[in-house]
Amino acid sequence: MELYQLRTFAAVAECGTLARAAERIHVSQPAASAQIKALEEEFGVALFLRKPRGLTLTRAGVALLASARRLLALAADISEEARHWSGEVHGRIRFGAFFDPTLLRLGELMHCLVSRHPMLEIEIRHQNSRAVIAGVRSGDLDCGMALAAAVPDGLAGLPLARLRYRIVAPGKWAARVRGASWKAIAALPWISTPRDGSHYQMARQIFTRYRFEPAHVIEGDSEAIITSLVYAGVGLGLMREDLARQAQAEGNAVVLEKGEAQTQLQLLYPAARAGDAAMRALVTAVREVWSLDSAENHAAARSPAAVVALRSRK
């Protein structure tokens, strides 16, 4: 029995299929299958039931998974302690970015990390907030920056900035929306994200506060899509206030002077990894870049240095 076999066992149990598990732990699907088969032969029991839609744990598999996880956690603790004594921070950070480099100060953050901890492997993935949160929860991401009014269950969060959003309409709709009642606004089409998206939650804040419900809602899965649809004259949407004012100055949108919503930009990571050396290094760098240890600068916004070119997967 080898640790890598137990890691594969745990990954398959969490992912439900060999294909997804193999992708997560960076081995081929046949290799993952062979490792599970070797464990089953060594233990003398079947760990999984093979079904058309994937794999489910047997009763023996459920019992052995708990022990396997304890052993893997102990091995990780030993490895972590060894790295502490070596004085180097090692490891891999898969970082999900709600991608706006100016907002995230991504260049400055990555420069801080790679200059201090050259042994860290960093992979940046461009995803919307909904995908970042889902990725951190599932283990496909180690951490990420996302819009979230509250820290999702099971995760730890570091609030970075409170963001204000305004209702915007297409630039050509100025005469229709200026001074319009909430009833008239509700009759216009709205553009929002799916139910678990940050824009949907902010839109619900507004609908609830002013007691109206849009007649027609169009879904998009990112701020970029919402912005493009507003510019194209499709409907109303929410836009970060600084971007909304800029769009209005350029004639692409009209900012409604009533109705606003707020959310938080947060660094999110698994609560169980708070003691991990790589995660501590990241949190320390984020605190410094965002001046979070200074009460005076906690809510201040400053532009990042030039973006550092790292591996980015879109």
C-alpha positions as CSV (number, residue, x, y, z in Angstrom):
1,M,0.0,0.0,0.0
2,E,1.4,3.4,-1.1
3,L,0.4,6.9,-0.2
4,Y,-0.2,7.7,-3.9
5,Q,-2.7,4.8,-4.1
6,L,-4.6,6.2,-1.1
7,R,-4.6,9.7,-2.7
8,T,-6.1,8.1,-5.8
9,F,-8.7,6.3,-3.7
10,A,-9.7,9.5,-1.9
11,A,-9.8,11.4,-5.2
12,V,-12.1,8.8,-6.9
13,A,-14.4,8.8,-3.9
14,E,-14.7,12.6,-4.0
15,C,-15.0,12.9,-7.8
16,G,-17.3,9.9,-8.5
17,T,-15.5,9.0,-11.7
18,L,-12.0,7.8,-12.7
19,A,-11.8,10.5,-15.4
20,R,-12.4,13.4,-13.1
21,A,-10.2,12.0,-10.4
22,A,-7.3,11.3,-12.8
23,E,-7.5,14.9,-14.0
24,R,-7.4,16.2,-10.5
25,I,-4.4,14.2,-9.4
26,H,-2.6,14.5,-12.8
27,V,-2.4,10.8,-13.8
28,S,-3.8,8.9,-16.7
29,Q,-7.2,7.2,-16.3
30,P,-5.7,3.7,-16.8
31,A,-3.1,4.5,-14.0
32,A,-5.8,5.6,-11.6
33,S,-7.8,2.4,-12.4
34,A,-4.8,0.2,-11.9
35,Q,-4.1,1.9,-8.5
36,I,-7.6,1.3,-7.3
37,K,-7.5,-2.4,-8.5
38,A,-4.1,-2.9,-6.7
39,L,-5.6,-1.5,-3.4
40,E,-8.7,-3.8,-3.8
41,E,-6.5,-6.8,-4.3
42,E,-4.3,-5.9,-1.4
43,F,-7.2,-5.3,1.0
44,G,-9.2,-8.2,-0.3
45,V,-12.4,-6.1,-0.6
46,A,-14.1,-4.1,-3.3
47,L,-13.9,-0.4,-2.7
48,F,-16.3,0.8,-5.4
49,L,-19.5,-0.3,-7.1
50,R,-19.2,0.3,-10.9
51,K,-22.3,2.0,-12.2
52,P,-23.2,3.5,-15.6
53,R,-22.8,7.1,-14.3
54,G,-19.7,6.5,-12.3
55,L,-18.4,4.9,-9.1
56,T,-19.9,4.7,-5.6
57,L,-18.3,3.5,-2.5
58,T,-19.1,0.1,-1.0
59,R,-19.7,-0.2,2.7
60,A,-16.1,-1.3,3.1
61,G,-15.0,1.6,0.9
62,V,-16.8,4.1,3.2
63,A,-15.1,2.7,6.3
64,L,-11.6,2.5,4.7
65,L,-11.9,6.0,3.2
66,A,-12.1,7.5,6.7
67,S,-8.9,5.7,7.7
68,A,-7.2,6.6,4.4
69,R,-8.0,10.3,4.9
70,R,-6.5,10.2,8.4
71,L,-3.4,8.6,7.1
72,L,-3.1,11.2,4.3
73,A,-3.6,14.0,6.7
74,L,-0.9,12.6,9.0
75,A,1.5,12.3,6.0
76,A,0.7,15.9,5.0
77,D,1.4,17.1,8.6
78,I,4.8,15.3,8.5
79,S,5.6,16.8,5.2
80,E,4.6,20.2,6.4
81,E,6.8,19.9,9.5
82,A,9.7,18.9,7.3
83,R,9.2,21.9,5.1
84,H,9.1,24.1,8.1
85,W,12.5,22.8,9.2
86,S,13.9,23.2,5.7
87,G,13.0,26.9,5.7
88,E,11.4,26.7,2.3
89,V,7.7,26.9,1.3
90,H,6.9,24.3,-1.3
91,G,3.7,23.2,-2.9
92,R,1.2,24.1,-5.6
93,I,-1.5,26.7,-5.5
94,R,-4.3,26.5,-8.0
95,F,-5.7,30.1,-7.8
96,G,-9.1,31.0,-9.2
97,A,-9.4,34.6,-10.2
98,F,-12.5,36.6,-10.8
99,F,-10.4,38.2,-13.4
100,D,-10.0,42.0,-13.2
101,P,-6.3,42.5,-12.6
102,T,-6.8,46.1,-11.4
103,L,-9.4,45.1,-8.9
104,L,-7.6,42.0,-7.7
105,R,-4.1,43.5,-7.6
106,L,-3.1,40.2,-9.1
107,G,0.2,41.3,-10.5
108,E,1.4,42.8,-7.3
109,L,0.3,39.7,-5.4
110,M,1.9,37.2,-7.6
111,H,5.2,39.2,-7.7
112,C,5.2,39.2,-3.9
113,L,4.6,35.4,-3.8
114,V,7.1,34.3,-6.4
115,S,9.9,36.6,-5.2
116,R,9.6,35.3,-1.6
117,H,8.7,31.7,-2.3
118,P,10.4,30.6,-5.6
119,M,9.6,26.9,-4.8
120,L,5.9,27.5,-5.0
121,E,4.1,26.4,-8.1
122,I,1.3,28.8,-9.0
123,E,-1.5,28.2,-11.6
124,I,-4.0,31.0,-12.2
125,R,-7.4,30.1,-13.7
126,H,-9.7,32.7,-15.1
127,Q,-13.2,32.0,-13.8
128,N,-16.3,33.8,-12.7
129,S,-17.0,34.1,-8.9
130,R,-19.6,31.2,-9.0
131,A,-17.0,28.8,-10.6
132,V,-14.3,30.0,-8.2
133,I,-16.4,29.2,-5.1
134,A,-17.5,25.8,-6.6
135,G,-13.8,25.0,-7.4
136,V,-12.5,25.8,-3.9
137,R,-15.3,23.7,-2.4
138,S,-14.7,20.7,-4.6
139,G,-10.9,20.8,-4.3
140,D,-10.3,21.6,-8.0
141,L,-9.0,24.9,-6.8
142,D,-6.8,25.6,-3.7
143,C,-8.1,29.1,-3.2
144,G,-9.5,32.0,-5.2
145,M,-10.7,35.6,-5.2
146,A,-14.5,35.9,-5.7
147,L,-17.5,38.1,-5.0
148,A,-19.4,36.8,-2.1
149,A,-21.6,38.7,0.4
150,A,-20.7,36.0,3.1
151,V,-18.1,33.3,3.4
152,P,-19.6,30.0,2.0
153,D,-19.9,27.1,4.4
154,G,-16.8,25.0,4.9
155,L,-14.5,27.8,3.6
156,A,-12.4,30.4,5.3
157,G,-12.5,34.0,3.9
158,L,-10.4,37.1,4.1
159,P,-12.5,40.2,3.1
160,L,-10.6,42.5,0.8
161,A,-13.0,45.2,-0.2
162,R,-16.7,46.2,-0.1
163,L,-17.9,46.9,-3.6
164,R,-20.8,49.1,-4.6
165,Y,-22.9,48.2,-7.6
166,R,-25.3,50.4,-9.5
167,I,-28.2,49.8,-11.9
168,V,-27.2,50.6,-15.5
169,A,-29.3,50.8,-18.6
170,P,-28.2,51.0,-22.3
171,G,-26.9,54.4,-23.3
172,K,-29.8,54.9,-25.8
173,W,-32.3,54.4,-23.0
174,A,-31.5,57.6,-21.2
175,A,-35.0,59.1,-21.8
176,R,-36.8,55.9,-20.8
177,V,-35.1,55.4,-17.4
178,R,-34.3,58.9,-16.1
179,G,-37.0,59.6,-13.5
180,A,-38.8,56.3,-14.2
181,S,-40.8,54.7,-11.4
182,W,-39.9,51.3,-10.1
183,K,-43.0,50.0,-11.8
184,A,-41.7,51.2,-15.1
185,I,-38.3,49.9,-14.4
186,A,-39.7,46.5,-13.5
187,A,-41.4,46.3,-16.9
188,L,-38.0,46.5,-18.7
189,P,-35.8,43.4,-19.3
190,W,-33.1,42.7,-16.7
191,I,-29.8,40.9,-17.2
192,S,-28.5,38.8,-14.2
193,T,-26.5,35.7,-13.4
194,P,-27.8,32.2,-12.4
195,R,-29.3,31.9,-8.9
196,D,-26.0,31.1,-7.2
197,G,-24.2,34.1,-8.8
198,S,-23.2,37.2,-7.0
199,H,-25.1,39.5,-9.4
200,Y,-28.3,37.5,-8.9
201,Q,-27.9,37.9,-5.1
202,M,-27.3,41.7,-5.4
203,A,-30.3,42.0,-7.8
204,R,-32.5,40.3,-5.3
205,Q,-31.4,42.8,-2.7
206,I,-32.8,45.6,-4.9
207,F,-35.9,43.8,-5.9
208,T,-36.7,43.0,-2.2
209,R,-35.9,46.5,-0.9
210,Y,-38.0,48.3,-3.5
211,R,-40.7,45.6,-3.7
212,F,-40.8,44.9,-7.4
213,E,-40.1,42.0,-9.7
214,P,-38.8,42.3,-13.2
215,A,-41.1,41.0,-15.9
216,H,-38.3,39.3,-17.8
217,V,-34.8,38.3,-16.7
218,I,-32.0,37.2,-19.1
219,E,-29.2,35.1,-17.6
220,G,-25.5,35.5,-18.3
221,D,-22.7,33.9,-16.4
222,S,-20.2,36.7,-16.1
223,E,-19.9,40.5,-15.7
224,A,-18.4,40.7,-19.1
225,I,-21.6,39.2,-20.6
226,I,-23.8,41.5,-18.6
227,T,-21.8,44.5,-19.7
228,S,-21.9,43.5,-23.4
229,L,-25.7,43.0,-23.3
230,V,-26.3,46.3,-21.6
231,Y,-24.1,48.1,-24.2
232,A,-26.0,46.2,-26.9
233,G,-29.4,47.6,-25.7
234,V,-30.7,44.3,-24.4
235,G,-31.7,45.4,-20.9
236,L,-30.8,46.7,-17.4
237,G,-28.0,45.2,-15.3
238,L,-25.7,45.8,-12.4
239,M,-22.2,47.2,-12.8
240,R,-19.5,48.1,-10.4
241,E,-19.9,51.8,-9.6
242,D,-16.5,52.9,-11.0
243,L,-17.0,51.0,-14.2
244,A,-20.6,52.2,-14.4
245,R,-19.6,55.9,-14.2
246,Q,-16.9,55.3,-16.8
247,A,-19.4,53.6,-19.2
248,Q,-21.8,56.5,-18.7
249,A,-19.1,59.1,-19.5
250,E,-18.3,57.2,-22.7
251,G,-22.0,57.1,-23.7
252,N,-22.4,53.3,-23.4
253,A,-24.7,53.2,-20.4
254,V,-26.9,55.3,-18.1
255,V,-26.5,55.0,-14.4
256,L,-29.8,55.1,-12.5
257,E,-29.4,57.4,-9.6
258,K,-31.6,55.3,-7.4
259,G,-31.1,51.7,-6.3
260,E,-27.7,50.1,-5.4
261,A,-26.4,46.9,-4.0
262,Q,-23.2,45.9,-2.2
263,T,-21.0,42.8,-2.0
264,Q,-17.6,41.7,-0.8
265,L,-14.5,40.8,-2.7
266,Q,-13.0,37.9,-0.7
267,L,-10.0,35.6,-0.7
268,L,-11.6,32.1,-0.2
269,Y,-9.8,28.9,0.7
270,P,-10.7,25.6,2.6
271,A,-10.9,26.1,6.3
272,A,-9.0,22.8,6.8
273,R,-6.0,24.3,5.0
274,A,-5.6,27.3,7.2
275,G,-2.4,25.8,8.7
276,D,-0.9,24.8,5.4
277,A,2.5,26.6,4.8
278,A,1.6,27.5,1.2
279,M,-1.8,28.9,2.2
280,R,-0.2,30.8,5.1
281,A,2.3,32.3,2.6
282,L,-0.5,33.3,0.3
283,V,-2.6,34.9,3.1
284,T,0.4,36.8,4.3
285,A,1.1,38.1,0.8
286,V,-2.6,39.1,0.4
287,R,-2.6,40.9,3.7
288,E,0.5,42.9,2.8
289,V,-0.6,43.8,-0.8
290,W,-4.0,44.9,0.5
291,S,-2.6,46.6,3.6
292,L,-5.0,44.6,5.7
293,D,-2.9,44.9,8.8
294,S,-3.3,48.7,8.8
295,A,-6.7,49.9,10.0
296,E,-6.1,53.1,8.2
297,N,-5.6,51.4,4.9
298,H,-8.0,48.5,5.3
299,A,-10.6,49.8,3.0
300,A,-8.3,51.8,0.7
301,A,-8.1,50.9,-2.9
302,R,-4.8,51.3,-4.8
303,S,-3.8,50.2,-8.3
304,P,-1.5,47.1,-8.6
305,A,1.9,47.1,-10.2
306,A,2.4,45.6,-13.6
307,V,0.8,42.2,-14.0
308,V,3.3,39.3,-13.7
309,A,3.0,36.8,-16.5
310,L,2.4,33.4,-15.0
311,R,0.7,30.3,-16.4
312,S,-2.9,31.3,-16.9
313,R,-5.6,28.8,-17.9
314,K,-8.8,30.2,-19.2
